[in-house]
């Protein structure tokens, strides 16, 4: 039987615009120290570490953690695109659940450049060749950067299939700003109306304005996971446990469905969420708070349906009814999400863990969701991987 896994400590540094950051190794080291301090442990207690980043050389994890300590433990570097941070978390949980370790650090950081994401290695085939080909086949949007074509195309697919208006995506972004206004770690804290979003710079007519896309940022976040026996032995906080977790990759439907929502991971998210609910013995209605991968307002909207928070085709009503915010059925992205915090790729999944752990502990202060008992995390990496994690307050 798998050992219960508890989140003993979390840490996060404020995300900042590229150029305003410290170097990656200092950001990562500080996030790790914060998580260790929150857990009440020294680095010498850590038995393994999984370190996530996308833009960096092969042992950047060691470079960051050597600032914290050099204890000879295994340090595994993780790169899984935008789901990198939660993949590090997945591996850390797996190490404890299997009995291989009792105290594991998951760390994520990213030092990014301004502007749209692009390839680093241009002298070899891209991992996105099949995805690019699908986007070319399904979307006629010359001049629109690929990431925008992917997720804007998914939103356009939803609009065409269900009649979803552009104002629904604007409402998602406005909701993110209201939540972020209460989060001191969010980069963008100015409250916006849906009209503000709609009237912002158009980057794809009829599909997307600039405010509907998250910006690149730099930052770091970390979590210390422990077994129940280790927590009891050392008197650690066991208020939050990982009740279930699933990681999925693409299936043939990604391309065979000829639907941009599938290309960007809708089926991966649905499969991961379904497995998590089954493993935990709960359903979507049992969830109180959600941090999901809102790299674009469009992805947040379609993810409501993929996670079962509302029926397929029901996102417009879900948003209009206020069921995605305080006072509704679920509070989604109380942190402000990627749309307001930005998206340092390797750190994002662990920043979600940071927020949800605080929510379940009841220490989220101004962003607190009252009486939160279960929290769901969704972190998606195009190309592809999706990790869904369910946390419970013990």
Secondary structure as GFF3:
##gff-version 3
##sequence-region A 1 394
A	DSSP	beta_strand	5	12	.	.	.	ID=ss1
A	DSSP	beta_strand	16	17	.	.	.	ID=ss2
A	DSSP	alpha_helix	24	39	.	.	.	ID=ss3
A	DSSP	three_ten_helix	43	45	.	.	.	ID=ss4
A	DSSP	beta_strand	48	52	.	.	.	ID=ss5
A	DSSP	alpha_helix	60	65	.	.	.	ID=ss6
A	DSSP	beta_strand	74	78	.	.	.	ID=ss7
A	DSSP	three_ten_helix	81	83	.	.	.	ID=ss8
A	DSSP	alpha_helix	84	97	.	.	.	ID=ss9
A	DSSP	beta_strand	103	110	.	.	.	ID=ss10
A	DSSP	alpha_helix	129	138	.	.	.	ID=ss11
A	DSSP	alpha_helix	146	162	.	.	.	ID=ss12
A	DSSP	alpha_helix	166	180	.	.	.	ID=ss13
A	DSSP	alpha_helix	194	198	.	.	.	ID=ss14
A	DSSP	beta_strand	202	204	.	.	.	ID=ss15
A	DSSP	beta_strand	208	209	.	.	.	ID=ss16
A	DSSP	three_ten_helix	210	212	.	.	.	ID=ss17
A	DSSP	beta_strand	217	227	.	.	.	ID=ss18
A	DSSP	alpha_helix	228	234	.	.	.	ID=ss19
A	DSSP	beta_strand	240	248	.	.	.	ID=ss20
A	DSSP	alpha_helix	253	256	.	.	.	ID=ss21
A	DSSP	alpha_helix	260	263	.	.	.	ID=ss22
A	DSSP	alpha_helix	266	280	.	.	.	ID=ss23
A	DSSP	three_ten_helix	284	286	.	.	.	ID=ss24
A	DSSP	beta_strand	289	291	.	.	.	ID=ss25
A	DSSP	alpha_helix	297	306	.	.	.	ID=ss26
A	DSSP	alpha_helix	315	320	.	.	.	ID=ss27
A	DSSP	beta_strand	331	332	.	.	.	ID=ss28
A	DSSP	alpha_helix	337	341	.	.	.	ID=ss29
A	DSSP	alpha_helix	345	361	.	.	.	ID=ss30
A	DSSP	three_ten_helix	365	367	.	.	.	ID=ss31
A	DSSP	beta_strand	374	381	.	.	.	ID=ss32
A	DSSP	beta_strand	385	393	.	.	.	ID=ss33
###
